[in-house]
């Protein structure tokens, strides 16, 4: 059986397709699937339910993997930590690494995305952060186990020293 894992609350619009066409089992962060921009969403905006919601207690099918959750904001954000390569963190919208636009961006995106705060190396997702308003201390806790590699949903993999790049950015947000 195939599975789809949704970590970011603003994602998942294709998940009904994967269930209907491939019989995929949908595992999701505990956040509603919704249309529109109202946070929290109205009940009428919710369009889909996952098969299962990820929790800290739920074992993942990858050896040593642990589910982490940023739950202090208006919508939850999921992350997966793996013990591989000194600690590997897979993120949704929270931690990004898009240093430049590339050939996959159309001309409008090349102009708009930097203005929205997306195109930055070792970035905390600005739209996500400003909308969700998570506790910065909780974001810092994501690095407590050690994070050498970061695999973001937005941008390029940070192949080494991820903690050294993101912790100073979080300290800036804390005003330290």
C-alpha positions as CSV (number, residue, x, y, z in Angstrom):
1,X,0.0,0.0,0.0
2,X,1.3,3.4,-0.9
3,X,1.3,6.3,1.6
4,X,1.3,10.0,1.4
5,X,2.6,12.0,4.3
6,X,1.5,15.6,4.7
7,X,3.7,17.7,7.0
8,X,2.6,21.3,6.1
9,X,-0.9,22.5,6.9
10,X,-1.0,24.7,3.7
11,X,-0.4,21.6,1.5
12,X,-2.3,18.5,0.5
13,X,-4.7,19.7,-2.2
14,X,-3.6,16.6,-4.3
15,X,-4.1,14.1,-1.5
16,X,-7.7,13.2,-2.5
17,X,-6.3,12.4,-6.0
18,X,-3.7,10.0,-4.6
19,X,-6.3,8.2,-2.4
20,X,-8.8,7.9,-5.3
21,X,-6.4,6.9,-8.0
22,X,-3.7,5.0,-6.2
23,X,-5.5,3.8,-3.0
24,X,-2.9,5.7,-1.0
25,X,-3.3,5.9,2.7
26,X,-3.0,9.6,3.8
27,X,-1.0,10.3,7.0
28,X,-1.2,14.0,8.0
29,X,-0.1,16.6,10.5
30,X,-3.1,17.3,12.7
31,X,-4.3,20.2,10.7
32,X,-7.4,20.6,8.5
33,X,-7.4,20.3,4.8
34,X,-9.1,23.6,3.8
35,X,-9.7,26.1,1.0
36,X,-9.3,29.8,1.4
37,X,-7.2,31.9,3.7
38,X,-9.1,32.2,6.9
39,X,-7.0,30.9,9.8
40,X,-8.4,29.0,11.6
41,X,-10.5,27.8,8.6
42,X,-14.3,27.7,8.7
43,X,-15.9,24.3,8.8
44,X,-17.4,24.9,5.3
45,X,-13.8,25.4,3.9
46,X,-12.7,21.9,5.0
47,X,-12.7,19.5,2.0
48,X,-10.9,16.3,3.0
49,X,-10.0,14.1,6.0
50,X,-6.8,12.2,6.3
51,X,-6.8,8.4,7.0
52,X,-4.6,8.9,10.1
53,X,-3.1,11.8,11.9
54,X,0.6,11.8,12.9
55,X,1.4,11.9,16.6
56,X,4.5,11.7,18.8
57,X,3.5,8.2,20.0
58,X,3.0,6.8,16.5
59,X,5.9,4.7,15.2
60,X,7.0,5.7,11.7
61,X,8.0,3.0,9.2
62,X,11.6,4.3,8.9
63,X,14.0,3.0,11.5
64,X,14.9,5.6,14.1
65,X,12.5,8.2,12.7
66,X,10.7,10.5,15.1
67,X,7.7,12.7,14.4
68,X,8.1,16.3,15.7
69,X,5.3,18.9,15.7
70,X,5.2,22.6,16.0
71,X,1.9,23.0,17.8
72,X,2.1,26.5,19.3
73,X,0.8,28.4,16.3
74,X,-2.6,28.8,14.7
75,X,-2.1,25.5,12.6
76,X,0.2,22.6,13.4
77,X,3.3,21.9,11.3
78,X,4.9,18.5,11.2
79,X,8.5,17.5,10.8
80,X,10.4,14.2,10.7
81,X,13.7,13.7,12.4
82,X,16.0,10.9,11.3
83,X,19.2,9.8,13.0
84,X,21.0,9.5,9.7
85,X,24.1,11.6,8.9
86,X,24.3,13.3,12.3
87,X,20.6,14.1,12.3
88,X,18.4,14.8,9.3
89,X,15.2,17.0,9.6
90,X,12.5,16.9,6.9
91,X,10.3,20.0,7.1
92,X,7.1,21.4,5.7
93,X,6.8,25.2,5.4
94,X,8.7,26.2,8.5
95,X,12.4,25.8,7.5
96,X,13.2,26.7,3.9
97,X,16.4,27.0,1.8
98,X,15.8,28.7,-1.5
99,X,18.9,30.8,-2.1
100,X,17.9,31.8,-5.7
101,X,15.2,31.2,-8.3
102,X,16.0,28.7,-11.0
103,X,14.7,27.5,-14.4
104,X,11.5,26.0,-12.8
105,X,10.3,29.5,-11.8
106,X,8.3,31.4,-14.4
107,X,9.0,35.2,-14.8
108,X,6.1,36.2,-12.5
109,X,7.4,33.9,-9.7
110,X,10.9,35.2,-10.2
111,X,9.6,38.7,-9.4
112,X,7.0,37.8,-6.7
113,X,8.6,35.1,-4.6
114,X,11.5,37.3,-3.3
115,X,9.0,40.0,-2.3
116,X,7.0,37.4,-0.3
117,X,10.2,36.4,1.6
118,X,10.7,33.0,0.0
119,X,14.0,33.4,-1.9
120,X,16.6,33.3,0.9
121,X,19.1,30.7,2.1
122,X,18.5,29.1,5.4
123,X,15.2,30.8,5.9
124,X,12.3,30.6,8.3
125,X,9.2,30.6,5.9
126,X,8.1,34.3,6.2
127,X,4.5,33.7,5.0
128,X,4.2,30.6,7.2
129,X,5.7,32.4,10.2
130,X,3.7,35.6,9.9
131,X,0.4,33.7,9.4
132,X,0.9,30.8,11.9
133,X,2.7,32.8,14.6
134,X,4.5,29.9,16.2
135,X,6.5,30.2,19.4
136,X,10.1,30.7,18.4
137,X,11.4,28.6,21.3
138,X,9.4,25.7,20.0
139,X,11.1,26.1,16.6
140,X,14.5,26.1,18.3
141,X,13.6,22.8,20.0
142,X,13.4,21.1,16.6
143,X,17.2,21.3,16.6
144,X,17.7,19.8,20.1
145,X,18.5,16.3,18.8
146,X,21.1,17.7,16.4
147,X,20.5,18.5,12.8
148,X,23.3,18.2,10.3
149,X,21.1,17.8,7.2
150,X,17.8,19.6,6.5
151,X,15.4,18.6,3.7
152,X,12.9,21.4,3.1
153,X,9.7,21.2,1.2
154,X,10.7,24.6,-0.2
155,X,14.2,24.8,-1.7
156,X,17.4,22.9,-1.7
157,X,18.7,20.3,0.8
158,X,21.1,21.7,3.4
159,X,23.7,18.9,3.2
160,X,25.8,19.8,6.3
161,X,25.8,22.1,9.3
162,X,22.1,22.9,9.2
163,X,21.9,23.8,12.9
164,X,24.7,26.3,12.4
165,X,22.7,28.1,9.8
166,X,19.2,28.0,11.3
167,X,19.8,28.6,15.0
168,X,21.3,32.1,14.5
169,X,18.3,33.0,12.3
170,X,16.0,31.8,15.2
171,X,18.0,33.9,17.7
172,X,17.5,36.9,15.4
173,X,13.8,36.4,15.6
174,X,14.0,36.2,19.4
175,X,15.9,39.5,19.4
176,X,19.1,38.0,20.8
